[in-house]
Amino acid sequence: MPSKAQRVPIRIQAEGVEAIEVLLGGEWALTMAVPFSGQIPAKAGAHVLSIRQKGSTEELARANFVVRQSDL
């Protein structure tokens, strides 16, 4: 599969929240509504993904992950 077509699935479980903003490296990546399921591009390297309630600056959660480049 071409690298431009590769995606990282995201699923978030949250109660009492209508919309969540997903940030990748501090930059907005996408906004999700219930059932909080989406995808972001799979770019090689180390990344920090954080989420916050839409319209808020307070971080609700953070995850570090690495996308390794495939030689295939």
mmJSON file of the N, C-alpha and C atoms, coordinates in Angstrom:
{"data_MODEL":{"atom_site":{
"group_PDB":["ATOM","ATOM","ATOM","ATOM","ATOM","ATOM","ATOM","ATOM","ATOM","ATOM","ATOM","ATOM","ATOM","ATOM","ATOM","ATOM","ATOM","ATOM","ATOM","ATOM","ATOM","ATOM","ATOM","ATOM","ATOM","ATOM","ATOM","ATOM","ATOM","ATOM","ATOM","ATOM","ATOM","ATOM","ATOM","ATOM","ATOM","ATOM","ATOM","ATOM","ATOM","ATOM","ATOM","ATOM","ATOM","ATOM","ATOM","ATOM","ATOM","ATOM","ATOM","ATOM","ATOM","ATOM","ATOM","ATOM","ATOM","ATOM","ATOM","ATOM","ATOM","ATOM","ATOM","ATOM","ATOM","ATOM","ATOM","ATOM","ATOM","ATOM","ATOM","ATOM","ATOM","ATOM","ATOM","ATOM","ATOM","ATOM","ATOM","ATOM","ATOM","ATOM","ATOM","ATOM","ATOM","ATOM","ATOM","ATOM","ATOM","ATOM","ATOM","ATOM","ATOM","ATOM","ATOM","ATOM","ATOM","ATOM","ATOM","ATOM","ATOM","ATOM","ATOM","ATOM","ATOM","ATOM","ATOM","ATOM","ATOM","ATOM","ATOM","ATOM","ATOM","ATOM","ATOM","ATOM","ATOM","ATOM","ATOM","ATOM","ATOM","ATOM","ATOM","ATOM","ATOM","ATOM","ATOM","ATOM","ATOM","ATOM","ATOM","ATOM","ATOM","ATOM","ATOM","ATOM","ATOM","ATOM","ATOM","ATOM","ATOM","ATOM","ATOM","ATOM","ATOM","ATOM","ATOM","ATOM","ATOM","ATOM","ATOM","ATOM","ATOM","ATOM","ATOM","ATOM","ATOM","ATOM","ATOM","ATOM","ATOM","ATOM","ATOM","ATOM","ATOM","ATOM","ATOM","ATOM","ATOM","ATOM","ATOM","ATOM","ATOM","ATOM","ATOM","ATOM","ATOM","ATOM","ATOM","ATOM","ATOM","ATOM","ATOM","ATOM","ATOM","ATOM","ATOM","ATOM","ATOM","ATOM","ATOM","ATOM","ATOM","ATOM","ATOM","ATOM","ATOM","ATOM","ATOM","ATOM","ATOM","ATOM","ATOM","ATOM","ATOM","ATOM","ATOM","ATOM","ATOM","ATOM","ATOM","ATOM","ATOM","ATOM","ATOM","ATOM"],
"id":[1,2,3,4,5,6,7,8,9,10,11,12,13,14,15,16,17,18,19,20,21,22,23,24,25,26,27,28,29,30,31,32,33,34,35,36,37,38,39,40,41,42,43,44,45,46,47,48,49,50,51,52,53,54,55,56,57,58,59,60,61,62,63,64,65,66,67,68,69,70,71,72,73,74,75,76,77,78,79,80,81,82,83,84,85,86,87,88,89,90,91,92,93,94,95,96,97,98,99,100,101,102,103,104,105,106,107,108,109,110,111,112,113,114,115,116,117,118,119,120,121,122,123,124,125,126,127,128,129,130,131,132,133,134,135,136,137,138,139,140,141,142,143,144,145,146,147,148,149,150,151,152,153,154,155,156,157,158,159,160,161,162,163,164,165,166,167,168,169,170,171,172,173,174,175,176,177,178,179,180,181,182,183,184,185,186,187,188,189,190,191,192,193,194,195,196,197,198,199,200,201,202,203,204,205,206,207,208,209,210,211,212,213,214,215,216],
"type_symbol":["N","C","C","N","C","C","N","C","C","N","C","C","N","C","C","N","C","C","N","C","C","N","C","C","N","C","C","N","C","C","N","C","C","N","C","C","N","C","C","N","C","C","N","C","C","N","C","C","N","C","C","N","C","C","N","C","C","N","C","C","N","C","C","N","C","C","N","C","C","N","C","C","N","C","C","N","C","C","N","C","C","N","C","C","N","C","C","N","C","C","N","C","C","N","C","C","N","C","C","N","C","C","N","C","C","N","C","C","N","C","C","N","C","C","N","C","C","N","C","C","N","C","C","N","C","C","N","C","C","N","C","C","N","C","C","N","C","C","N","C","C","N","C","C","N","C","C","N","C","C","N","C","C","N","C","C","N","C","C","N","C","C","N","C","C","N","C","C","N","C","C","N","C","C","N","C","C","N","C","C","N","C","C","N","C","C","N","C","C","N","C","C","N","C","C","N","C","C","N","C","C","N","C","C","N","C","C","N","C","C","N","C","C","N","C","C"],
"label_atom_id":["N","CA","C","N","CA","C","N","CA","C","N","CA","C","N","CA","C","N","CA","C","N","CA","C","N","CA","C","N","CA","C","N","CA","C","N","CA","C","N","CA","C","N","CA","C","N","CA","C","N","CA","C","N","CA","C","N","CA","C","N","CA","C","N","CA","C","N","CA","C","N","CA","C","N","CA","C","N","CA","C","N","CA","C","N","CA","C","N","CA","C","N","CA","C","N","CA","C","N","CA","C","N","CA","C","N","CA","C","N","CA","C","N","CA","C","N","CA","C","N","CA","C","N","CA","C","N","CA","C","N","CA","C","N","CA","C","N","CA","C","N","CA","C","N","CA","C","N","CA","C","N","CA","C","N","CA","C","N","CA","C","N","CA","C","N","CA","C","N","CA","C","N","CA","C","N","CA","C","N","CA","C","N","CA","C","N","CA","C","N","CA","C","N","CA","C","N","CA","C","N","CA","C","N","CA","C","N","CA","C","N","CA","C","N","CA","C","N","CA","C","N","CA","C","N","CA","C","N","CA","C","N","CA","C","N","CA","C","N","CA","C","N","CA","C","N","CA","C","N","CA","C"],
"label_alt_id":[null,null,null,null,null,null,null,null,null,null,null,null,null,null,null,null,null,null,null,null,null,null,null,null,null,null,null,null,null,null,null,null,null,null,null,null,null,null,null,null,null,null,null,null,null,null,null,null,null,null,null,null,null,null,null,null,null,null,null,null,null,null,null,null,null,null,null,null,null,null,null,null,null,null,null,null,null,null,null,null,null,null,null,null,null,null,null,null,null,null,null,null,null,null,null,null,null,null,null,null,null,null,null,null,null,null,null,null,null,null,null,null,null,null,null,null,null,null,null,null,null,null,null,null,null,null,null,null,null,null,null,null,null,null,null,null,null,null,null,null,null,null,null,null,null,null,null,null,null,null,null,null,null,null,null,null,null,null,null,null,null,null,null,null,null,null,null,null,null,null,null,null,null,null,null,null,null,null,null,null,null,null,null,null,null,null,null,null,null,null,null,null,null,null,null,null,null,null,null,null,null,null,null,null,null,null,null,null,null,null,null,null,null,null,null,null],
"label_comp_id":["MET","MET","MET","PRO","PRO","PRO","SER","SER","SER","LYS","LYS","LYS","ALA","ALA","ALA","GLN","GLN","GLN","ARG","ARG","ARG","VAL","VAL","VAL","PRO","PRO","PRO","ILE","ILE","ILE","ARG","ARG","ARG","ILE","ILE","ILE","GLN","GLN","GLN","ALA","ALA","ALA","GLU","GLU","GLU","GLY","GLY","GLY","VAL","VAL","VAL","GLU","GLU","GLU","ALA","ALA","ALA","ILE","ILE","ILE","GLU","GLU","GLU","VAL","VAL","VAL","LEU","LEU","LEU","LEU","LEU","LEU","GLY","GLY","GLY","GLY","GLY","GLY","GLU","GLU","GLU","TRP","TRP","TRP","ALA","ALA","ALA","LEU","LEU","LEU","THR","THR","THR","MET","MET","MET","ALA","ALA","ALA","VAL","VAL","VAL","PRO","PRO","PRO","PHE","PHE","PHE","SER","SER","SER","GLY","GLY","GLY","GLN","GLN","GLN","ILE","ILE","ILE","PRO","PRO","PRO","ALA","ALA","ALA","LYS","LYS","LYS","ALA","ALA","ALA","GLY","GLY","GLY","ALA","ALA","ALA","HIS","HIS","HIS","VAL","VAL","VAL","LEU","LEU","LEU","SER","SER","SER","ILE","ILE","ILE","ARG","ARG","ARG","GLN","GLN","GLN","LYS","LYS","LYS","GLY","GLY","GLY","SER","SER","SER","THR","THR","THR","GLU","GLU","GLU","GLU","GLU","GLU","LEU","LEU","LEU","ALA","ALA","ALA","ARG","ARG","ARG","ALA","ALA","ALA","ASN","ASN","ASN","PHE","PHE","PHE","VAL","VAL","VAL","VAL","VAL","VAL","ARG","ARG","ARG","GLN","GLN","GLN","SER","SER","SER","ASP","ASP","ASP","LEU","LEU","LEU"],
"label_asym_id":["A","A","A","A","A","A","A","A","A","A","A","A","A","A","A","A","A","A","A","A","A","A","A","A","A","A","A","A","A","A","A","A","A","A","A","A","A","A","A","A","A","A","A","A","A","A","A","A","A","A","A","A","A","A","A","A","A","A","A","A","A","A","A","A","A","A","A","A","A","A","A","A","A","A","A","A","A","A","A","A","A","A","A","A","A","A","A","A","A","A","A","A","A","A","A","A","A","A","A","A","A","A","A","A","A","A","A","A","A","A","A","A","A","A","A","A","A","A","A","A","A","A","A","A","A","A","A","A","A","A","A","A","A","A","A","A","A","A","A","A","A","A","A","A","A","A","A","A","A","A","A","A","A","A","A","A","A","A","A","A","A","A","A","A","A","A","A","A","A","A","A","A","A","A","A","A","A","A","A","A","A","A","A","A","A","A","A","A","A","A","A","A","A","A","A","A","A","A","A","A","A","A","A","A","A","A","A","A","A","A","A","A","A","A","A","A"],
"label_entity_id":["1","1","1","1","1","1","1","1","1","1","1","1","1","1","1","1","1","1","1","1","1","1","1","1","1","1","1","1","1","1","1","1","1","1","1","1","1","1","1","1","1","1","1","1","1","1","1","1","1","1","1","1","1","1","1","1","1","1","1","1","1","1","1","1","1","1","1","1","1","1","1","1","1","1","1","1","1","1","1","1","1","1","1","1","1","1","1","1","1","1","1","1","1","1","1","1","1","1","1","1","1","1","1","1","1","1","1","1","1","1","1","1","1","1","1","1","1","1","1","1","1","1","1","1","1","1","1","1","1","1","1","1","1","1","1","1","1","1","1","1","1","1","1","1","1","1","1","1","1","1","1","1","1","1","1","1","1","1","1","1","1","1","1","1","1","1","1","1","1","1","1","1","1","1","1","1","1","1","1","1","1","1","1","1","1","1","1","1","1","1","1","1","1","1","1","1","1","1","1","1","1","1","1","1","1","1","1","1","1","1","1","1","1","1","1","1"],
"label_seq_id":[1,1,1,2,2,2,3,3,3,4,4,4,5,5,5,6,6,6,7,7,7,8,8,8,9,9,9,10,10,10,11,11,11,12,12,12,13,13,13,14,14,14,15,15,15,16,16,16,17,17,17,18,18,18,19,19,19,20,20,20,21,21,21,22,22,22,23,23,23,24,24,24,25,25,25,26,26,26,27,27,27,28,28,28,29,29,29,30,30,30,31,31,31,32,32,32,33,33,33,34,34,34,35,35,35,36,36,36,37,37,37,38,38,38,39,39,39,40,40,40,41,41,41,42,42,42,43,43,43,44,44,44,45,45,45,46,46,46,47,47,47,48,48,48,49,49,49,50,50,50,51,51,51,52,52,52,53,53,53,54,54,54,55,55,55,56,56,56,57,57,57,58,58,58,59,59,59,60,60,60,61,61,61,62,62,62,63,63,63,64,64,64,65,65,65,66,66,66,67,67,67,68,68,68,69,69,69,70,70,70,71,71,71,72,72,72],
"pdbx_PDB_ins_code":[null,null,null,null,null,null,null,null,null,null,null,null,null,null,null,null,null,null,null,null,null,null,null,null,null,null,null,null,null,null,null,null,null,null,null,null,null,null,null,null,null,null,null,null,null,null,null,null,null,null,null,null,null,null,null,null,null,null,null,null,null,null,null,null,null,null,null,null,null,null,null,null,null,null,null,null,null,null,null,null,null,null,null,null,null,null,null,null,null,null,null,null,null,null,null,null,null,null,null,null,null,null,null,null,null,null,null,null,null,null,null,null,null,null,null,null,null,null,null,null,null,null,null,null,null,null,null,null,null,null,null,null,null,null,null,null,null,null,null,null,null,null,null,null,null,null,null,null,null,null,null,null,null,null,null,null,null,null,null,null,null,null,null,null,null,null,null,null,null,null,null,null,null,null,null,null,null,null,null,null,null,null,null,null,null,null,null,null,null,null,null,null,null,null,null,null,null,null,null,null,null,null,null,null,null,null,null,null,null,null,null,null,null,null,null,null],
"Cartn_x":[0.849,0.0,0.902,0.655,1.47,1.427,2.539,2.602,1.554,1.19,0.172,-1.204,-1.434,-2.728,-2.789,-1.673,-1.639,-2.17,-2.976,-3.634,-3.503,-3.564,-3.574,-4.997,-5.671,-7.03,-7.008,-7.99,-8.125,-9.543,-9.644,-10.935,-10.798,-11.703,-11.644,-12.955,-12.85,-14.042,-14.132,-15.232,-15.423,-16.909,-17.215,-18.609,-18.825,-19.986,-20.332,-19.663,-19.105,-18.432,-19.09,-19.396,-20.05,-19.069,-17.952,-16.965,-15.565,-14.621,-13.232,-12.341,-11.348,-10.336,-9.096,-8.533,-7.313,-6.178,-5.107,-3.93,-2.768,-1.985,-0.807,0.39,1.251,2.391,1.97,0.845,0.357,-0.444,-0.553,-1.302,-2.615,-3.691,-4.994,-4.888,-5.444,-5.449,-6.872,-7.821,-9.209,-10.115,-11.397,-12.432,-13.333,-13.657,-14.495,-15.716,-16.842,-18.061,-18.335,-19.293,-19.673,-19.931,-19.342,-18.673,-17.156,-16.628,-15.206,-14.303,-14.473,-13.679,-13.21,-11.909,-11.377,-10.015,-9.341,-8.022,-7.151,-5.838,-4.865,-3.835,-3.156,-2.126,-1.003,-0.477,0.633,1.942,2.513,3.785,4.893,5.981,7.098,7.644,7.976,8.583,7.875,8.405,7.816,6.788,5.65,4.551,3.945,3.329,2.551,1.136,0.184,-1.22,-1.894,-2.63,-3.363,-4.803,-5.673,-7.084,-7.566,-8.539,-9.178,-10.628,-11.468,-12.854,-12.887,-13.735,-13.811,-14.082,-13.284,-13.439,-12.659,-11.967,-11.194,-9.697,-8.9,-7.448,-6.886,-7.741,-7.303,-7.121,-5.942,-5.646,-6.311,-7.062,-7.737,-6.876,-6.112,-5.263,-4.16,-3.094,-1.946,-1.398,-0.948,-0.328,0.869,1.959,3.147,3.153,3.507,3.596,4.622,5.082,6.083,5.538,5.683,5.349,6.676,6.913,8.16,7.944,8.922,8.846,9.142,8.309,8.482,9.35,10.159,10.969,10.22,8.981,8.207,7.664],
"Cartn_y":[-1.163,0.0,1.235,2.195,3.408,4.125,4.738,5.378,6.478,7.171,8.22,7.667,6.378,5.765,5.12,5.038,4.388,5.337,4.794,5.592,4.895,5.672,5.156,5.328,4.219,4.345,4.877,5.694,6.248,5.989,5.417,5.227,5.714,6.574,7.166,6.9,6.544,6.342,7.508,8.251,9.395,9.558,9.934,10.149,11.621,12.132,13.507,14.521,14.054,14.925,14.726,15.822,15.717,15.702,16.421,16.478,16.564,15.916,15.867,16.334,17.139,17.546,16.693,16.196,15.386,16.243,16.326,17.095,16.139,16.382,15.574,16.516,16.323,17.22,18.646,18.795,20.121,20.813,20.205,20.784,20.026,20.763,20.135,19.102,17.908,16.851,16.545,16.456,16.21,16.435,16.599,16.701,15.489,14.857,13.658,13.85,13.276,13.244,11.785,11.575,10.22,9.406,8.245,7.368,7.546,8.723,9.044,8.035,7.936,7.029,7.783,7.698,8.39,7.85,8.535,8.112,9.341,9.138,10.169,9.557,10.375,9.834,9.162,8.077,7.348,7.878,8.871,9.439,8.867,8.438,7.834,8.805,8.253,9.055,8.908,9.6,9.61,10.735,10.457,11.415,11.493,12.631,12.82,13.165,12.33,12.553,12.989,14.078,14.518,14.817,14.726,15.014,16.056,16.83,17.803,17.951,18.394,18.641,19.815,19.734,20.799,22.14,23.14,24.469,24.7,23.671,23.779,23.726,24.244,24.131,23.093,22.522,21.533,20.162,19.609,18.287,17.219,16.323,15.238,13.979,13.733,12.538,12.757,11.959,12.051,10.651,10.408,9.123,9.377,8.705,8.743,7.484,7.623,6.446,6.679,5.582,5.643,4.918,5.53,4.88,4.573,3.306,2.901,2.817,3.252,3.192,1.774,1.263,-0.09,-0.073,-1.104,-1.236,-1.949,-2.35,-3.102,-2.188],
"Cartn_z":[0.0,0.0,0.0,-0.848,-0.877,0.476,0.874,2.186,2.345,1.271,1.358,1.709,1.442,1.708,3.092,3.803,5.111,6.183,7.084,8.126,9.477,10.551,11.917,12.45,12.813,13.342,14.773,15.107,16.452,16.937,18.134,18.794,20.231,20.656,21.988,22.698,23.971,24.784,25.755,25.689,26.566,26.856,28.089,28.475,28.786,28.448,28.744,27.826,26.72,25.764,24.405,23.72,22.419,21.258,21.399,20.326,20.919,20.247,20.694,19.555,19.913,18.948,19.171,18.091,18.138,17.612,18.392,17.99,17.809,16.802,16.514,16.546,17.542,17.704,18.008,18.705,19.066,17.985,16.825,15.704,15.514,15.238,15.02,13.9,14.148,13.135,12.679,13.615,13.259,14.447,14.166,15.192,15.044,16.173,16.141,17.031,16.599,17.39,17.754,18.645,19.046,17.794,17.62,18.585,18.669,18.354,18.487,17.791,16.512,15.689,14.449,14.165,13.002,12.62,11.732,11.258,11.019,11.188,10.864,9.927,9.133,8.234,9.019,8.484,9.12,8.555,9.208,8.776,9.643,9.02,9.752,10.786,11.973,13.025,14.352,15.356,16.696,16.762,17.401,17.446,18.843,19.139,20.353,19.914,20.317,20.006,21.302,21.271,22.45,22.053,23.046,22.795,23.799,23.354,24.227,23.781,24.693,24.346,23.377,22.368,21.369,22.052,21.686,22.245,23.532,24.022,25.257,24.951,25.852,25.705,26.674,27.533,28.516,27.865,28.013,27.461,28.326,27.683,28.402,28.473,27.43,27.376,26.362,26.508,25.603,25.371,24.156,23.82,22.914,23.198,22.347,21.495,20.22,19.368,18.269,17.676,16.609,15.399,14.236,12.969,12.295,12.067,11.415,9.921,9.186,7.733,7.29,6.428,5.914,4.66,4.496,3.309,2.197,2.479,1.482,0.416],
"occupancy":[1.0,1.0,1.0,1.0,1.0,1.0,1.0,1.0,1.0,1.0,1.0,1.0,1.0,1.0,1.0,1.0,1.0,1.0,1.0,1.0,1.0,1.0,1.0,1.0,1.0,1.0,1.0,1.0,1.0,1.0,1.0,1.0,1.0,1.0,1.0,1.0,1.0,1.0,1.0,1.0,1.0,1.0,1.0,1.0,1.0,1.0,1.0,1.0,1.0,1.0,1.0,1.0,1.0,1.0,1.0,1.0,1.0,1.0,1.0,1.0,1.0,1.0,1.0,1.0,1.0,1.0,1.0,1.0,1.0,1.0,1.0,1.0,1.0,1.0,1.0,1.0,1.0,1.0,1.0,1.0,1.0,1.0,1.0,1.0,1.0,1.0,1.0,1.0,1.0,1.0,1.0,1.0,1.0,1.0,1.0,1.0,1.0,1.0,1.0,1.0,1.0,1.0,1.0,1.0,1.0,1.0,1.0,1.0,1.0,1.0,1.0,1.0,1.0,1.0,1.0,1.0,1.0,1.0,1.0,1.0,1.0,1.0,1.0,1.0,1.0,1.0,1.0,1.0,1.0,1.0,1.0,1.0,1.0,1.0,1.0,1.0,1.0,1.0,1.0,1.0,1.0,1.0,1.0,1.0,1.0,1.0,1.0,1.0,1.0,1.0,1.0,1.0,1.0,1.0,1.0,1.0,1.0,1.0,1.0,1.0,1.0,1.0,1.0,1.0,1.0,1.0,1.0,1.0,1.0,1.0,1.0,1.0,1.0,1.0,1.0,1.0,1.0,1.0,1.0,1.0,1.0,1.0,1.0,1.0,1.0,1.0,1.0,1.0,1.0,1.0,1.0,1.0,1.0,1.0,1.0,1.0,1.0,1.0,1.0,1.0,1.0,1.0,1.0,1.0,1.0,1.0,1.0,1.0,1.0,1.0,1.0,1.0,1.0,1.0,1.0,1.0],
"B_iso_or_equiv":[0.0,0.0,0.0,0.0,0.0,0.0,0.0,0.0,0.0,0.0,0.0,0.0,0.0,0.0,0.0,0.0,0.0,0.0,0.0,0.0,0.0,0.0,0.0,0.0,0.0,0.0,0.0,0.0,0.0,0.0,0.0,0.0,0.0,0.0,0.0,0.0,0.0,0.0,0.0,0.0,0.0,0.0,0.0,0.0,0.0,0.0,0.0,0.0,0.0,0.0,0.0,0.0,0.0,0.0,0.0,0.0,0.0,0.0,0.0,0.0,0.0,0.0,0.0,0.0,0.0,0.0,0.0,0.0,0.0,0.0,0.0,0.0,0.0,0.0,0.0,0.0,0.0,0.0,0.0,0.0,0.0,0.0,0.0,0.0,0.0,0.0,0.0,0.0,0.0,0.0,0.0,0.0,0.0,0.0,0.0,0.0,0.0,0.0,0.0,0.0,0.0,0.0,0.0,0.0,0.0,0.0,0.0,0.0,0.0,0.0,0.0,0.0,0.0,0.0,0.0,0.0,0.0,0.0,0.0,0.0,0.0,0.0,0.0,0.0,0.0,0.0,0.0,0.0,0.0,0.0,0.0,0.0,0.0,0.0,0.0,0.0,0.0,0.0,0.0,0.0,0.0,0.0,0.0,0.0,0.0,0.0,0.0,0.0,0.0,0.0,0.0,0.0,0.0,0.0,0.0,0.0,0.0,0.0,0.0,0.0,0.0,0.0,0.0,0.0,0.0,0.0,0.0,0.0,0.0,0.0,0.0,0.0,0.0,0.0,0.0,0.0,0.0,0.0,0.0,0.0,0.0,0.0,0.0,0.0,0.0,0.0,0.0,0.0,0.0,0.0,0.0,0.0,0.0,0.0,0.0,0.0,0.0,0.0,0.0,0.0,0.0,0.0,0.0,0.0,0.0,0.0,0.0,0.0,0.0,0.0,0.0,0.0,0.0,0.0,0.0,0.0],
"pdbx_formal_charge":[null,null,null,null,null,null,null,null,null,null,null,null,null,null,null,null,null,null,null,null,null,null,null,null,null,null,null,null,null,null,null,null,null,null,null,null,null,null,null,null,null,null,null,null,null,null,null,null,null,null,null,null,null,null,null,null,null,null,null,null,null,null,null,null,null,null,null,null,null,null,null,null,null,null,null,null,null,null,null,null,null,null,null,null,null,null,null,null,null,null,null,null,null,null,null,null,null,null,null,null,null,null,null,null,null,null,null,null,null,null,null,null,null,null,null,null,null,null,null,null,null,null,null,null,null,null,null,null,null,null,null,null,null,null,null,null,null,null,null,null,null,null,null,null,null,null,null,null,null,null,null,null,null,null,null,null,null,null,null,null,null,null,null,null,null,null,null,null,null,null,null,null,null,null,null,null,null,null,null,null,null,null,null,null,null,null,null,null,null,null,null,null,null,null,null,null,null,null,null,null,null,null,null,null,null,null,null,null,null,null,null,null,null,null,null,null],
"auth_seq_id":[1,1,1,2,2,2,3,3,3,4,4,4,5,5,5,6,6,6,7,7,7,8,8,8,9,9,9,10,10,10,11,11,11,12,12,12,13,13,13,14,14,14,15,15,15,16,16,16,17,17,17,18,18,18,19,19,19,20,20,20,21,21,21,22,22,22,23,23,23,24,24,24,25,25,25,26,26,26,27,27,27,28,28,28,29,29,29,30,30,30,31,31,31,32,32,32,33,33,33,34,34,34,35,35,35,36,36,36,37,37,37,38,38,38,39,39,39,40,40,40,41,41,41,42,42,42,43,43,43,44,44,44,45,45,45,46,46,46,47,47,47,48,48,48,49,49,49,50,50,50,51,51,51,52,52,52,53,53,53,54,54,54,55,55,55,56,56,56,57,57,57,58,58,58,59,59,59,60,60,60,61,61,61,62,62,62,63,63,63,64,64,64,65,65,65,66,66,66,67,67,67,68,68,68,69,69,69,70,70,70,71,71,71,72,72,72],
"auth_comp_id":["MET","MET","MET","PRO","PRO","PRO","SER","SER","SER","LYS","LYS","LYS","ALA","ALA","ALA","GLN","GLN","GLN","ARG","ARG","ARG","VAL","VAL","VAL","PRO","PRO","PRO","ILE","ILE","ILE","ARG","ARG","ARG","ILE","ILE","ILE","GLN","GLN","GLN","ALA","ALA","ALA","GLU","GLU","GLU","GLY","GLY","GLY","VAL","VAL","VAL","GLU","GLU","GLU","ALA","ALA","ALA","ILE","ILE","ILE","GLU","GLU","GLU","VAL","VAL","VAL","LEU","LEU","LEU","LEU","LEU","LEU","GLY","GLY","GLY","GLY","GLY","GLY","GLU","GLU","GLU","TRP","TRP","TRP","ALA","ALA","ALA","LEU","LEU","LEU","THR","THR","THR","MET","MET","MET","ALA","ALA","ALA","VAL","VAL","VAL","PRO","PRO","PRO","PHE","PHE","PHE","SER","SER","SER","GLY","GLY","GLY","GLN","GLN","GLN","ILE","ILE","ILE","PRO","PRO","PRO","ALA","ALA","ALA","LYS","LYS","LYS","ALA","ALA","ALA","GLY","GLY","GLY","ALA","ALA","ALA","HIS","HIS","HIS","VAL","VAL","VAL","LEU","LEU","LEU","SER","SER","SER","ILE","ILE","ILE","ARG","ARG","ARG","GLN","GLN","GLN","LYS","LYS","LYS","GLY","GLY","GLY","SER","SER","SER","THR","THR","THR","GLU","GLU","GLU","GLU","GLU","GLU","LEU","LEU","LEU","ALA","ALA","ALA","ARG","ARG","ARG","ALA","ALA","ALA","ASN","ASN","ASN","PHE","PHE","PHE","VAL","VAL","VAL","VAL","VAL","VAL","ARG","ARG","ARG","GLN","GLN","GLN","SER","SER","SER","ASP","ASP","ASP","LEU","LEU","LEU"],
"auth_asym_id":["A","A","A","A","A","A","A","A","A","A","A","A","A","A","A","A","A","A","A","A","A","A","A","A","A","A","A","A","A","A","A","A","A","A","A","A","A","A","A","A","A","A","A","A","A","A","A","A","A","A","A","A","A","A","A","A","A","A","A","A","A","A","A","A","A","A","A","A","A","A","A","A","A","A","A","A","A","A","A","A","A","A","A","A","A","A","A","A","A","A","A","A","A","A","A","A","A","A","A","A","A","A","A","A","A","A","A","A","A","A","A","A","A","A","A","A","A","A","A","A","A","A","A","A","A","A","A","A","A","A","A","A","A","A","A","A","A","A","A","A","A","A","A","A","A","A","A","A","A","A","A","A","A","A","A","A","A","A","A","A","A","A","A","A","A","A","A","A","A","A","A","A","A","A","A","A","A","A","A","A","A","A","A","A","A","A","A","A","A","A","A","A","A","A","A","A","A","A","A","A","A","A","A","A","A","A","A","A","A","A","A","A","A","A","A","A"],
"auth_atom_id":["N","CA","C","N","CA","C","N","CA","C","N","CA","C","N","CA","C","N","CA","C","N","CA","C","N","CA","C","N","CA","C","N","CA","C","N","CA","C","N","CA","C","N","CA","C","N","CA","C","N","CA","C","N","CA","C","N","CA","C","N","CA","C","N","CA","C","N","CA","C","N","CA","C","N","CA","C","N","CA","C","N","CA","C","N","CA","C","N","CA","C","N","CA","C","N","CA","C","N","CA","C","N","CA","C","N","CA","C","N","CA","C","N","CA","C","N","CA","C","N","CA","C","N","CA","C","N","CA","C","N","CA","C","N","CA","C","N","CA","C","N","CA","C","N","CA","C","N","CA","C","N","CA","C","N","CA","C","N","CA","C","N","CA","C","N","CA","C","N","CA","C","N","CA","C","N","CA","C","N","CA","C","N","CA","C","N","CA","C","N","CA","C","N","CA","C","N","CA","C","N","CA","C","N","CA","C","N","CA","C","N","CA","C","N","CA","C","N","CA","C","N","CA","C","N","CA","C","N","CA","C","N","CA","C","N","CA","C","N","CA","C","N","CA","C","N","CA","C","N","CA","C"],
"pdbx_PDB_model_num":[1,1,1,1,1,1,1,1,1,1,1,1,1,1,1,1,1,1,1,1,1,1,1,1,1,1,1,1,1,1,1,1,1,1,1,1,1,1,1,1,1,1,1,1,1,1,1,1,1,1,1,1,1,1,1,1,1,1,1,1,1,1,1,1,1,1,1,1,1,1,1,1,1,1,1,1,1,1,1,1,1,1,1,1,1,1,1,1,1,1,1,1,1,1,1,1,1,1,1,1,1,1,1,1,1,1,1,1,1,1,1,1,1,1,1,1,1,1,1,1,1,1,1,1,1,1,1,1,1,1,1,1,1,1,1,1,1,1,1,1,1,1,1,1,1,1,1,1,1,1,1,1,1,1,1,1,1,1,1,1,1,1,1,1,1,1,1,1,1,1,1,1,1,1,1,1,1,1,1,1,1,1,1,1,1,1,1,1,1,1,1,1,1,1,1,1,1,1,1,1,1,1,1,1,1,1,1,1,1,1,1,1,1,1,1,1]
}}}
